[in-house]
Amino acid sequence: MALHRILMACLLVLAAPLALGADNPLSLPAITLSTNAEGQQEYSVSLQILLIMTALSFIPAFVMLMTSFTRIIIVFSILRQALGLQQTPSNQILIGLALFLTMFVMAPVFDQVNRDALQPYLNEQMPAQEAITKAEVPIKNFMLAQTRASDLELFMRLSKRTDIPSPDAAPLTILVPAFVTSELKTAFQIGFMIFIPFLIIDLVVASVLMAMGMMMLSPLIISLPFKIMLFVLVDGWALIIGTLAGSFGGV
């Protein structure tokens, strides 16, 4: 249910200002729960706003665990560690860059959510529950495309669910942890490939200093400018960002 509230917040957060545009902006209707002719439950505007405000606390978890953010921020952190830079770029810069790159990667998914779920809901063409169901589809498709079959099978086995006929029918409670596990694996694989050239530079510099008998001089001090120069010469930021964006298969 918490995941449904997260999606409800994403769908309804833009709808709240429009819904409040009544004749008397200082008054709110009573909190009511009604059932339409099709048997679906519909909430009053004020109850929807209450649910939105409650679900806002889950938005950071949604961004980190159901989008491309996890892979991107881990790769950036490993890159900074490989360069030997402790606080440059700062955490704020890395997180900001990861957020905007996440928006770029997830733009097709968010556009489909907006077209299939949010806009029909704002135009009062479908109730909130149906909008949530429509919004789940592109998000689940994105996560399934990035999730390894072995990770999904692991969490299906741990949940002891035998009523799931295919991966497409997996609920978010199973799909999200499987997706995060796959993202962690992929991020560390990319980080390993990034670390290798900088590690070679560290080994070469350490060997040269040892051969010269300069035991007291830290190899990191000497290797740092060489690693920065190598990273700049190969246009490292463009390579890293391009590789990350391309690793999601152009979704």
C-alpha positions in Angstrom: 0.0 0.0 0.0 2.9 2.4 0.7 4.1 2.0 -2.9 0.6 2.8 -4.1 0.6 6.0 -2.0 3.9 7.0 -3.6 2.5 6.7 -7.0 -0.6 8.5 -5.9 1.5 11.4 -4.7 3.3 11.6 -8.1 0.0 11.6 -9.9 -1.9 14.0 -7.8 0.7 16.5 -6.7 0.0 18.6 -9.8 -3.7 18.1 -9.4 -4.0 19.7 -6.0 -3.7 23.4 -7.0 -6.3 22.9 -9.7 -8.6 21.0 -7.4 -8.5 23.8 -4.9 -9.7 26.4 -7.4 -13.2 26.6 -6.0 -15.4 29.6 -5.5 -14.3 30.0 -1.9 -10.5 29.2 -1.8 -10.6 29.3 2.0 -13.1 26.5 2.4 -12.5 22.8 1.9 -15.1 20.1 1.4 -15.6 17.5 4.0 -13.5 14.3 3.8 -15.7 11.8 2.1 -15.3 8.4 0.4 -17.8 7.5 -2.3 -18.4 4.6 -4.6 -19.2 5.2 -8.2 -21.5 3.1 -10.5 -18.6 0.8 -11.4 -17.9 -0.1 -7.8 -14.7 1.9 -7.6 -13.9 4.0 -4.6 -13.3 7.8 -5.1 -11.9 10.1 -2.5 -12.8 13.7 -1.9 -10.3 16.4 -2.8 -9.3 17.2 0.8 -8.7 13.5 1.5 -6.5 13.3 -1.7 -4.5 16.2 -0.5 -4.1 14.6 2.9 -2.8 11.4 1.2 -0.4 13.5 -0.9 1.1 15.3 2.0 1.5 12.0 3.8 3.1 10.3 0.8 5.6 13.1 0.2 7.9 11.5 2.8 8.2 8.5 0.5 9.2 10.5 -2.6 13.0 10.3 -1.8 12.7 6.5 -1.6 10.8 6.4 -4.9 13.5 8.5 -6.6 16.4 6.4 -5.2 14.9 2.9 -5.5 12.6 3.0 -8.5 14.6 5.1 -11.0 18.1 5.2 -12.5 19.4 7.3 -9.6 21.0 4.5 -7.6 23.3 3.3 -10.4 24.3 6.8 -11.4 25.2 8.1 -7.9 27.2 4.9 -7.0 29.3 5.2 -10.2 30.0 8.9 -9.5 31.1 8.0 -6.0 33.4 5.2 -7.2 34.8 7.6 -9.8 35.7 10.2 -7.2 37.3 7.5 -5.0 39.3 6.2 -8.0 40.6 9.7 -8.7 41.7 10.0 -5.1 39.7 13.1 -4.6 38.0 13.1 -1.2 35.6 16.0 -1.5 35.8 17.2 -5.1 33.3 17.3 -6.6 31.3 17.8 -3.5 28.4 15.5 -2.5 25.9 18.3 -3.4 27.3 18.5 -7.0 27.3 14.8 -7.5 23.8 14.4 -6.2 22.6 17.3 -8.3 24.2 15.9 -11.4 22.8 12.5 -10.6 19.3 13.9 -10.2 19.3 15.8 -13.5 20.8 12.8 -15.3 18.1 10.7 -13.7 15.5 13.1 -15.1 17.1 12.7 -18.6 17.1 8.9 -18.5 13.6 8.7 -17.0 12.0 11.3 -19.2 10.3 8.8 -21.6 8.9 6.9 -18.6 7.6 10.1 -17.0 6.1 11.3 -20.3 4.2 8.1 -20.6 2.9 8.4 -17.0 1.9 11.9 -17.7 0.1 11.0 -21.0 -1.6 7.8 -19.9 -2.4 8.5 -16.2 -1.8 12.1 -15.0 -3.5 14.0 -17.7 -6.6 11.8 -17.9 -6.9 12.1 -14.1 -6.5 15.9 -14.2 -9.2 16.1 -17.0 -11.5 13.9 -14.8 -11.5 11.2 -17.4 -10.5 8.4 -14.9 -10.6 8.0 -11.1 -7.5 8.0 -8.9 -7.3 4.3 -8.5 -7.3 3.7 -12.2 -4.7 6.4 -12.7 -2.4 4.7 -10.2 -2.8 1.4 -12.1 -2.0 3.1 -15.4 1.1 4.9 -13.9 2.5 1.6 -12.6 2.8 0.1 -16.1 5.7 2.2 -17.6 7.5 2.3 -14.2 7.3 -1.5 -13.9 8.4 -1.9 -17.6 11.5 0.2 -16.9 12.4 -1.7 -13.8 11.9 -5.1 -15.5 14.1 -4.0 -18.4 17.0 -3.4 -15.9 16.4 -6.3 -13.6 18.3 -9.6 -13.9 16.1 -12.7 -14.1 18.2 -14.3 -11.4 17.5 -11.4 -8.9 13.8 -11.5 -9.7 13.7 -15.3 -9.2 15.5 -14.9 -5.9 12.9 -12.6 -4.4 10.1 -14.6 -5.8 11.5 -17.6 -4.1 12.0 -15.7 -0.8 8.4 -14.5 -0.9 7.2 -18.0 -1.5 4.7 -16.7 -4.1 3.6 -19.4 -6.5 0.7 -17.5 -8.0 2.9 -15.2 -10.3 2.8 -16.6 -13.8 5.3 -14.2 -15.4 7.8 -11.4 -14.4 5.3 -8.9 -15.8 2.8 -9.9 -13.1 5.3 -9.5 -10.3 4.1 -6.9 -7.7 6.2 -3.9 -6.7 7.0 -5.5 -3.3 9.0 -8.1 -5.2 10.1 -6.1 -8.2 11.6 -3.1 -6.3 14.1 -5.1 -4.2 15.1 -7.2 -7.3 15.6 -4.0 -9.3 17.7 -2.4 -6.6 19.9 -5.5 -6.3 20.5 -5.6 -10.1 21.3 -1.9 -10.1 23.9 -2.4 -7.3 25.5 -5.2 -9.3 25.6 -3.1 -12.5 26.9 0.0 -10.7 29.8 -2.0 -9.2 30.6 -3.6 -12.5 30.9 -0.2 -14.2 32.9 1.1 -11.2 35.3 -1.7 -11.5 36.0 -0.8 -15.1 36.5 2.8 -14.2 38.9 1.9 -11.4 41.4 -0.1 -13.5 43.2 2.7 -15.4 43.6 4.8 -12.2 44.9 1.8 -10.3 47.5 1.1 -12.9 48.7 4.7 -12.6 49.0 4.3 -8.8 51.0 1.1 -9.2 53.4 2.6 -11.7 54.0 5.7 -9.5 54.5 3.6 -6.4 56.9 1.3 -8.2 58.9 4.3 -9.5 59.1 5.9 -6.1 60.2 2.7 -4.5 62.9 2.2 -7.1 64.1 5.7 -6.4 64.2 5.0 -2.7 61.6 7.7 -1.8 59.8 5.6 0.8 58.5 8.5 2.8 56.7 10.2 -0.1 53.1 9.2 -0.5 52.4 7.8 -4.0 48.9 9.5 -4.0 50.5 12.9 -4.0 52.4 12.2 -7.2 49.8 10.1 -9.0 46.9 12.5 -8.4 47.9 15.1 -11.0 48.6 12.3 -13.5 45.1 10.8 -12.9 43.4 14.2 -13.3 45.4 14.9 -16.5 44.4 11.5 -17.9 40.8 12.0 -17.0 40.7 15.4 -18.7 42.6 14.3 -21.8 40.1 11.5 -22.5 37.1 13.8 -21.8 36.2 11.6 -18.8 33.0 13.3 -17.8 31.5 12.9 -21.2 32.5 9.3 -21.4 31.2 8.5 -17.9 27.9 10.3 -18.4 27.4 8.9 -21.9 28.1 5.4 -20.7 25.7 5.7 -17.8 22.9 7.1 -20.0 23.5 4.4 -22.6 23.6 1.6 -20.1 19.8 1.9 -19.6 19.2 0.9 -23.2 17.9 4.2 -24.4 14.7 3.9 -22.3 
